[in-house]
Amino acid sequence: KIFTLPSEEGNQRHQEFMKDSSLGSYMLFVKEFCIDATSETGRLGRLLNHSRSAPNLKAWQLPNEKRVVMKAIQDIPAGTQLTWDYGEEDTEVLKELPWLKK
């Protein structure tokens, strides 16, 4: 199940998930809230991948809502991996997770 929760609680969960490398962590932090998509569900949004250099989707927060939508920023051929730039800019996070720079 995907959960929307306050960013502070999301940070706490993320720290717990990072202690167990078998879990993984699928957290999306958006200003004052966090979407925790770590658990498997029928929603396919958690399977969207990161690409800083060649994303084909862009994320937007819906005004006054705790929802994020993805929109294609170019034509995407069938069978193409869907990617978006996670937008991480925290230097400590990028140092710890260098793949976010790509």
DSSP file (Angstrom, degrees, kcal/mol; ACC not computed):
  #  RESIDUE AA STRUCTURE BP1 BP2  ACC     N-H-->O    O-->H-N    N-H-->O    O-->H-N    TCO  KAPPA ALPHA  PHI   PSI    X-CA   Y-CA   Z-CA
    1    1 A K              0   0    0      0, 0.0     2,-0.5     0, 0.0    38,-0.4   0.000 360.0 360.0 360.0 137.4    0.0    0.0    0.0
    2    2 A I        -     0   0    0     35,-0.1     2,-0.4    36,-0.1    35,-0.2  -0.741 360.0-159.6 -87.8 131.5    1.3    3.5   -0.8
    3    3 A F  E     -A   36   0A   0     33,-1.9    33,-3.2    -2,-0.5     2,-0.5  -0.908  13.2-153.2-115.5 138.4    1.2    5.8    2.1
    4    4 A T  E     +A   35   0A   0     -2,-0.4    31,-0.2    31,-0.2    62,-0.0  -0.950  34.2 156.5-104.3 127.0    1.3    9.6    2.2
    5    5 A L  E     -A   34   0A   0     29,-2.7    29,-2.9    -2,-0.5     5,-0.1  -0.934  47.5 -73.2-146.1 165.2    2.8   10.9    5.4
    6    6 A P  E  >  -A   33   0A   0      0, 0.0     4,-2.2     0, 0.0     3,-0.3  -0.289  46.4-117.2 -60.1 147.9    4.6   13.9    6.9
    7    7 A S  H  > S+     0   0    0     25,-1.1     4,-2.7     1,-0.2     5,-0.2   0.858 113.1  57.8 -56.1 -39.1    8.2   14.3    5.7
    8    8 A E  H  > S+     0   0    0      1,-0.2     4,-1.8     2,-0.2    -1,-0.2   0.925 109.1  44.4 -60.0 -44.9    9.5   13.9    9.2
    9    9 A E  H  > S+     0   0    0     -3,-0.3     4,-2.5     1,-0.2    -1,-0.2   0.879 111.4  54.7 -66.5 -37.3    7.9   10.4    9.5
   10   10 A G  H  X S+     0   0    0     -4,-2.2     4,-2.7     1,-0.2    -2,-0.2   0.905 106.4  51.3 -61.1 -41.9    9.1    9.6    6.0
   11   11 A N  H  X S+     0   0    0     -4,-2.7     4,-2.2     2,-0.2    -1,-0.2   0.900 109.8  50.0 -61.2 -41.2   12.7   10.4    7.0
   12   12 A Q  H  X S+     0   0    0     -4,-1.8     4,-1.8     2,-0.2    -2,-0.2   0.931 112.6  46.3 -63.7 -46.0   12.3    8.1   10.1
   13   13 A R  H  X S+     0   0    0     -4,-2.5     4,-2.8     1,-0.2     5,-0.2   0.924 110.3  53.7 -61.3 -44.2   11.0    5.2    7.9
   14   14 A H  H  X S+     0   0    0     -4,-2.7     4,-2.3     1,-0.2    -1,-0.2   0.916 106.9  51.4 -58.7 -44.0   13.7    5.8    5.3
   15   15 A Q  H  X S+     0   0    0     -4,-2.2     4,-0.7     1,-0.2    -1,-0.2   0.893 111.5  48.0 -60.4 -40.2   16.4    5.5    8.0
   16   16 A E  H >< S+     0   0    0     -4,-1.8     3,-0.9     1,-0.2     4,-0.5   0.916 111.2  49.9 -66.4 -42.9   14.9    2.2    9.2
   17   17 A F  H >< S+     0   0    0     -4,-2.8     3,-1.3     1,-0.2     7,-0.4   0.877 104.9  58.3 -62.8 -37.3   14.6    0.8    5.7
   18   18 A M  H 3< S+     0   0    0     -4,-2.3    -1,-0.2     1,-0.3    -2,-0.2   0.702  94.7  65.7 -68.8 -18.6   18.3    1.7    5.0
   19   19 A K  T << S+     0   0    0     -3,-0.9     2,-0.6    -4,-0.7    -1,-0.3   0.726 101.8  51.8 -73.1 -21.6   19.4   -0.5    8.0
   20   20 A D    X>  -     0   0    0     -3,-1.3     3,-2.0    -4,-0.5     4,-0.8  -0.903  68.1-166.6-121.3 101.7   18.2   -3.6    6.1
   21   21 A S  T 34 S+     0   0    0     -2,-0.6    -1,-0.1     1,-0.3     4,-0.1   0.652  85.2  66.0 -64.7 -14.8   19.6   -3.8    2.6
   22   22 A S  T 34 S+     0   0    0      1,-0.2    -1,-0.3     2,-0.1    -4,-0.1   0.671  97.5  56.4 -79.4 -15.1   17.1   -6.5    1.7
   23   23 A L  T <4 S-     0   0    0     -3,-2.0    -2,-0.2    -6,-0.3    -1,-0.2   0.923  84.0-160.1 -81.8 -46.7   14.2   -4.1    2.1
   24   24 A G     <  -     0   0    0     -4,-0.8     2,-0.4    -7,-0.4    -4,-0.1  -0.100  16.1-114.7  77.2 168.6   15.0   -1.3   -0.3
   25   25 A S        -     0   0    0     -4,-0.1     2,-0.4    -7,-0.1    -1,-0.1  -0.962  24.7-176.7-146.6 124.6   13.4    2.1    0.0
   26   26 A Y        +     0   0    0     -2,-0.4    11,-3.0     2,-0.0     2,-0.4  -0.683  28.8 153.5-122.4  74.8   11.0    3.7   -2.4
   27   27 A M  E     -B   36   0A   0     -2,-0.4     2,-0.5     9,-0.2     9,-0.2  -0.873  27.9-164.4-110.7 135.6   10.3    7.1   -0.8
   28   28 A L  E     -B   35   0A   0      7,-2.4     7,-2.8    -2,-0.4     2,-0.6  -0.967   9.9-158.3-118.6 114.2    9.4   10.2   -2.7
   29   29 A F  E     +B   34   0A   0     -2,-0.5     2,-0.5     5,-0.2     5,-0.2  -0.828  12.7 178.0 -96.8 124.4    9.8   13.4   -0.7
   30   30 A V  E >   -B   33   0A   0      3,-3.0     3,-2.5    -2,-0.6     2,-0.2  -0.885  54.3 -78.4-130.0  98.3    7.7   16.4   -1.9
   31   31 A K  T 3  S+     0   0    0     -2,-0.5    -1,-0.1     1,-0.3   -24,-0.1  -0.249 119.6   6.5  49.2-106.4    8.1   19.5    0.3
   32   32 A E  T 3  S+     0   0    0     -2,-0.2   -25,-1.1    -3,-0.1     2,-0.3   0.421 128.7  46.6 -91.3   2.8    5.9   18.9    3.3
   33   33 A F  E <   -AB   6  30A   0     -3,-2.5    -3,-3.0   -27,-0.3     2,-0.4  -0.896  62.1-145.4-140.0 171.5    5.0   15.3    2.6
   34   34 A C  E     -AB   5  29A   0    -29,-2.9   -29,-2.7    -2,-0.3     2,-0.6  -0.991   8.5-145.4-137.1 140.5    6.4   11.9    1.6
   35   35 A I  E     -AB   4  28A   0     -7,-2.8    -7,-2.4    -2,-0.4     2,-0.8  -0.951  14.2-157.7-106.5 120.4    5.0    9.1   -0.5
   36   36 A D  E     +AB   3  27A   0    -33,-3.2   -33,-1.9    -2,-0.6     3,-0.2  -0.860  24.3 162.1-100.9 105.4    6.2    5.7    0.8
   37   37 A A        +     0   0    0    -11,-3.0   -10,-0.1    -2,-0.8    -1,-0.1  -0.062  36.4 117.6-110.0  30.3    5.9    3.2   -2.0
   38   38 A T        +     0   0    0    -12,-0.1     2,-0.2   -37,-0.1    -1,-0.2   0.875  58.8  75.0 -67.9 -38.1    8.2    0.6   -0.4
   39   39 A S  S    S-     0   0    0    -38,-0.4     2,-0.2    -3,-0.2   -14,-0.0  -0.504  92.9-106.2 -77.5 143.9    5.5   -2.1   -0.2
   40   40 A E        +     0   0    0     -2,-0.2     2,-0.3     2,-0.1    -1,-0.1  -0.455  51.1 157.5 -65.9 136.3    4.4   -4.0   -3.3
   41   41 A T        -     0   0    0      2,-0.3     5,-0.0    -2,-0.2    -4,-0.0  -0.859  57.6 -96.8-144.3-179.9    1.0   -3.0   -4.6
   42   42 A G  S    S+     0   0    0     -2,-0.3     2,-0.4     2,-0.0    -2,-0.1   0.536  92.1 105.2 -78.9  -6.2   -0.9   -3.2   -7.8
   43   43 A R    >   -     0   0    0      1,-0.1     3,-0.6     2,-0.0    -2,-0.3  -0.629  58.2-159.4 -79.2 128.9    0.1    0.4   -8.5
   44   44 A L  G >  S+     0   0    0     -2,-0.4     3,-2.1     1,-0.2     4,-0.2   0.548  71.3  90.9 -88.5  -7.6    2.9    0.6  -11.1
   45   45 A G  G >  S+     0   0    0      1,-0.3     3,-1.6     2,-0.2    -1,-0.2   0.797  77.4  65.3 -58.8 -29.0    4.2    4.0  -10.3
   46   46 A R  G <  S+     0   0    0     -3,-0.6    -1,-0.3     1,-0.3    -2,-0.1   0.649  93.9  62.5 -69.4 -11.9    6.7    2.6   -7.9
   47   47 A L  G <  S+     0   0    0     -3,-2.1    -1,-0.3    -4,-0.1     2,-0.2   0.443  73.6 114.7 -93.1  -0.6    8.4    0.9  -10.8
   48   48 A L    <   -     0   0    0     -3,-1.6    35,-0.2    -4,-0.2     2,-0.2  -0.514  58.7-143.6 -69.3 136.9    9.3    4.2  -12.5
   49   49 A N  E     -c   83   0B   0     33,-2.3    35,-2.2    -2,-0.2     2,-0.3  -0.491   9.6-102.2-104.8 171.5   13.1    4.6  -12.6
   50   50 A H  E     +c   84   0B   0     33,-0.2     2,-0.3    -2,-0.2    35,-0.2  -0.712  35.9 161.6 -96.0 138.7   15.5    7.4  -12.3
   51   51 A S        +     0   0    0     33,-1.4    49,-0.1    -2,-0.3    32,-0.0  -0.804  12.3 179.1-151.7 114.1   17.4    9.2  -15.0
   52   52 A R  S    S+     0   0    0     -2,-0.3    33,-0.1     2,-0.1    50,-0.1   0.840  88.1  41.9 -78.3 -33.8   18.9   12.6  -14.5
   53   53 A S  S    S+     0   0    0     49,-1.1    -1,-0.1     1,-0.2    32,-0.0   0.754 129.8  17.1 -89.3 -25.2   20.3   12.8  -18.0
   54   54 A A  S    S+     0   0    0     48,-0.2    -1,-0.2    30,-0.0    -2,-0.1  -0.273  72.7 165.4-145.9  56.3   17.5   11.4  -20.1
   55   55 A P        -     0   0    0      0, 0.0    29,-0.2     0, 0.0    -5,-0.1  -0.409  20.2-167.8 -70.9 151.2   14.1   11.4  -18.3
   56   56 A N  S    S+     0   0    0     27,-1.5    17,-2.0    -2,-0.1    18,-0.6   0.351  71.5  52.9-116.6   2.3   11.0   10.9  -20.4
   57   57 A L  E     -D   72   0C   0     26,-1.6    28,-0.5    15,-0.3     2,-0.4  -0.924  64.5-154.1-129.7 157.5    8.6   11.8  -17.6
   58   58 A K  E     -D   71   0C   0     13,-2.1    13,-2.2    -2,-0.3     2,-0.4  -0.993  15.0-136.6-130.3 141.8    8.2   14.9  -15.3
   59   59 A A  E     -D   70   0C   0     -2,-0.4     2,-0.4    26,-0.2    11,-0.2  -0.775  20.2-177.3 -99.1 141.3    6.6   14.9  -11.9
   60   60 A W  E     -D   69   0C   0      9,-2.4     9,-2.9    -2,-0.4     2,-0.5  -0.997  23.8-131.8-134.0 141.1    4.2   17.6  -10.6
   61   61 A Q  E     -D   68   0C   0     -2,-0.4     7,-0.2     7,-0.2     5,-0.1  -0.792  31.1-120.5 -86.2 132.4    2.5   18.0   -7.3
   62   62 A L    >   -     0   0    0      5,-2.1     3,-1.9    -2,-0.5     5,-0.4  -0.558  40.3 -96.6 -70.8 135.2   -1.1   18.7   -7.7
   63   63 A P  T 3  S-     0   0    0      0, 0.0    -1,-0.1     0, 0.0     3,-0.1  -0.248 102.2  -1.7 -56.7 134.2   -1.9   22.1   -6.1
   64   64 A N  T 3  S+     0   0    0      1,-0.2     2,-0.3    -3,-0.1    -2,-0.0   0.675 116.2  98.7  61.0  20.6   -3.3   21.9   -2.5
   65   65 A E  S <  S-     0   0    0     -3,-1.9     2,-0.8     2,-0.2    -1,-0.2  -0.942  77.1-126.7-134.3 157.3   -3.2   18.0   -2.6
   66   66 A K  S    S+     0   0    0     -2,-0.3     2,-0.3    -3,-0.1   -32,-0.0  -0.480  76.6 106.0 -98.0  59.7   -0.8   15.4   -1.4
   67   67 A R        -     0   0    0     -2,-0.8    -5,-2.1    -5,-0.4     2,-0.4  -0.980  52.9-155.7-138.0 149.8   -0.6   13.8   -4.8
   68   68 A V  E     -D   61   0C   0     -2,-0.3     2,-0.3    -7,-0.2    -7,-0.2  -0.985  10.3-163.3-124.5 136.8    2.0   13.6   -7.5
   69   69 A V  E     -D   60   0C   0     -9,-2.9    -9,-2.4    -2,-0.4     2,-0.4  -0.894   9.5-142.4-117.6 151.9    1.3   13.0  -11.2
   70   70 A M  E     -D   59   0C   0     -2,-0.3     2,-0.4   -11,-0.2   -11,-0.2  -0.912  16.7-172.8-111.7 139.8    3.7   12.0  -13.9
   71   71 A K  E     -D   58   0C   0    -13,-2.2   -13,-2.1    -2,-0.4     2,-0.1  -0.997  29.0-111.5-134.3 138.0    3.5   13.4  -17.5
   72   72 A A  E     -D   57   0C   0     -2,-0.4   -15,-0.3   -15,-0.2     3,-0.1  -0.438  20.1-166.1 -65.2 136.6    5.4   12.4  -20.6
   73   73 A I  S    S+     0   0    0    -17,-2.0     2,-0.3    -2,-0.1   -16,-0.2   0.318  75.1  12.0-105.4   5.6    7.8   15.1  -21.7
   74   74 A Q  S    S-     0   0    0    -18,-0.6     2,-0.2     2,-0.0    -1,-0.1  -0.955 100.9 -70.6-163.5 167.3    8.3   13.5  -25.1
   75   75 A D        -     0   0    0     -2,-0.3    -2,-0.0    -3,-0.1     0, 0.0  -0.519  48.5-154.1 -65.8 136.3    6.8   10.7  -27.2
   76   76 A I        -     0   0    0     -2,-0.2     3,-0.1     4,-0.0     4,-0.0  -0.947   9.0-135.0-120.1 112.3    7.6    7.4  -25.6
   77   77 A P    >   -     0   0    0      0, 0.0     3,-1.8     0, 0.0     0, 0.0  -0.300  37.3 -89.4 -62.7 148.0    7.8    4.3  -27.8
   78   78 A A  T 3  S+     0   0    0      1,-0.3     3,-0.1     3,-0.0     0, 0.0  -0.268 114.7  27.2 -54.2 140.2    6.1    1.2  -26.5
   79   79 A G  T 3  S+     0   0    0      1,-0.3     2,-0.3    -3,-0.1    -1,-0.3   0.379  88.5 133.9  86.9  -4.2    8.4   -1.0  -24.5
   80   80 A T    <   -     0   0    0     -3,-1.8    -1,-0.3     1,-0.1     2,-0.1  -0.593  63.4-109.5 -80.8 138.2   10.6    2.0  -23.4
   81   81 A Q        -     0   0    0     -2,-0.3     2,-0.5    -3,-0.1    -1,-0.1  -0.442  31.3-126.7 -63.1 135.4   11.5    2.2  -19.7
   82   82 A L        +     0   0    0    -35,-0.1   -33,-2.3    -2,-0.1     2,-0.3  -0.767  38.5 172.5 -89.0 126.9    9.7    5.0  -18.0
   83   83 A T  E     +c   49   0B   0     -2,-0.5   -26,-1.6   -35,-0.2   -27,-1.5  -0.937  15.9 178.7-136.3 155.0   12.1    7.4  -16.2
   84   84 A W  E     -c   50   0B   0    -35,-2.2   -33,-1.4    -2,-0.3     2,-0.7  -0.979  38.8-100.9-149.9 157.4   12.1   10.7  -14.4
   85   85 A D        -     0   0    0    -28,-0.5   -26,-0.2    -2,-0.3   -33,-0.1  -0.719  22.9-151.8 -83.1 116.5   14.7   12.8  -12.6
   86   86 A Y        -     0   0    0     -2,-0.7    -1,-0.2     1,-0.1   -34,-0.0   0.730  27.8-137.5 -62.4 -20.3   14.3   12.2   -8.8
   87   87 A G        +     0   0    0      1,-0.2     2,-0.2    13,-0.2    -1,-0.1   0.669  37.6 168.5  76.8  16.5   15.6   15.7   -8.4
   88   88 A E        +     0   0    0      1,-0.2    -1,-0.2    12,-0.1    -2,-0.1  -0.468   9.7 161.4 -67.3 129.6   17.9   15.0   -5.4
   89   89 A E        +     0   0    0     -2,-0.2     2,-0.4     5,-0.0    -1,-0.2   0.439  30.6 119.1-126.0  -6.9   20.3   17.9   -4.7
   90   90 A D     >  -     0   0    0      1,-0.2     4,-2.6     2,-0.1     5,-0.2  -0.502  56.0-148.3 -66.5 119.7   21.4   17.2   -1.2
   91   91 A T  H  > S+     0   0    0     -2,-0.4     4,-1.9     1,-0.2    -1,-0.2   0.827  95.6  53.7 -62.8 -33.2   25.2   16.7   -1.4
   92   92 A E  H  > S+     0   0    0      2,-0.2     4,-1.9     1,-0.2    -1,-0.2   0.912 111.0  45.9 -67.4 -41.4   25.3   14.3    1.5
   93   93 A V  H  > S+     0   0    0      2,-0.2     4,-2.8     1,-0.2    -2,-0.2   0.929 112.9  49.9 -65.5 -44.6   22.7   12.1   -0.2
   94   94 A L  H  < S+     0   0    0     -4,-2.6    -1,-0.2     1,-0.2    -2,-0.2   0.832 109.3  52.4 -64.4 -32.0   24.4   12.3   -3.5
   95   95 A K  H  < S+     0   0    0     -4,-1.9    -1,-0.2    -5,-0.2    -2,-0.2   0.902 115.2  41.2 -67.4 -40.7   27.7   11.3   -1.9
   96   96 A E  H  < S+     0   0    0     -4,-1.9    -2,-0.2     1,-0.3    -1,-0.2   0.820 127.8  31.7 -75.2 -33.3   26.0    8.3   -0.3
   97   97 A L    ><  +     0   0    0     -4,-2.8     3,-2.1    -5,-0.1    -1,-0.3  -0.651  67.4 171.3-126.8  73.0   24.0    7.4   -3.4
   98   98 A P  G >   +     0   0    0      0, 0.0     3,-1.9     0, 0.0     4,-0.3   0.708  69.1  75.2 -62.0 -21.0   26.2    8.4   -6.4
   99   99 A W  G >  S+     0   0    0      1,-0.3     3,-1.2     2,-0.2    -5,-0.1   0.721  81.9  71.3 -63.7 -19.0   23.9    6.7   -8.9
  100  100 A L  G <  S+     0   0    0     -3,-2.1    -1,-0.3     1,-0.2   -13,-0.2   0.654  87.4  64.5 -70.2 -13.4   21.4    9.6   -8.4
  101  101 A K  G <         0   0    0     -3,-1.9    -1,-0.2     1,-0.2    -2,-0.2   0.631 360.0 360.0 -80.8 -13.7   23.9   11.9  -10.3
  102  102 A K    <         0   0    0     -3,-1.2   -49,-1.1    -4,-0.3    -1,-0.2   0.434 360.0 360.0 -92.9 360.0   23.3    9.9  -13.5
